[in-house]
Amino acid sequence: MATDQDATCKRLKRIEGQVRGIVRMIEEDRYCIDVLQQLQAVQAALARVEDAVLKDHTATCVESAIASGDAGEQRRKFNELVDLFARTKR
C-alpha cells in the first residue's frame, strides 16, 4: 500500500509544481490560452489522483466493511460514497 501512497504523493507534488508554474505564467502576463491549457492539464492530473484514491478506498475500506459482515458498517461506507458523489453534482 505504501507504494500507492508514494505514487499518489509524487503525483500531487508534480501537480503542485504545475500550479506554481501557472502562478508564474499569470504574473508574467502570459497568453491566456497557454494558461488555460495548463489549468486543464492540472484538472486532468487531479482527476487521475482522485481516481487512484477512490480505487484505493474501495480496495481497502469498502472491501474491509464487506468482509466484516457488519451490515451497519457496510451501509456507512456505501453512504459515504453516495454522499461524496452527490456533492460533486451540486
N, C-alpha and C positions, 0 to 999 in steps of 0.2 A: 504493500500500500504506500510505503514511503516514496517509491519511485513515481507513483501517480501524483502524489503531493509535490514532489520535486519538479516534475514536468509542469504542473499547474502553476507553481510559483515562478518558474522560469518564464513561462508564457506571460504571466502578469507583469513581471519585471520588463519584459520586452515591450509590452503594451504601455507601461509607464514611460519608457523611453520614447515611444511613438508620440505619446501625449505631450511630453516635453518638447519634442520636435515641432508639434503643431503650435504650441505656445510661441516658439521662436518664429515660426512662419508668420503668425499673426503680428507679432511685434515688428517683424521686418516688412510688414505690409505686402506679403506675397500674394500672388494671383489667387483669387477666391476659389476657382475650380481646383487648383492644386491643394488648397486647404480642405476643400470638401472631399476630395479623393482620399486624403489622409484620414479624415474623420470616418469615412465609410470603411476604410481598412481597419481602424480601431474598433468600430462597431462589429465588424465581422470577426475579428480576433476575440472580442469579448463574448460573442455568441458561441464560439468554439470552446472557450473556457467554461461557459455556462453549461454547455452540453456535457463536457467532461465531468463537471461537478455533479450534475444530475445523474449521469450514469453511475458515478461512484456512490451516490446516495442510494440509488435503487439496489446496487450490488452489495451494499453493506447494511445500512439502516433498515431499509424496507425488507430486504431478504431476512434479516435477523428477526424482525417483527413477525414475518410469516412463519419462520422456523420455530419461534417461541410458542406458537399455538394460542397466544393470548389475543383473543378477539378484540379487546379494547385497544391494545397496542397497535394491532393491525389497522383498526379503524382510524386511530390517531395519525399514523403515518400516511394513510391514504388521504385523509382530510387535509393534512399539511400540503400535499401535492396539489390537491384541488384548489385550496386557498391560494397557493402560490400562482397557479395558472390563472385563476380568476383575477388576481391583482394585475397581471400583465395585460388583461383585456381593457382595463379602465383607462 
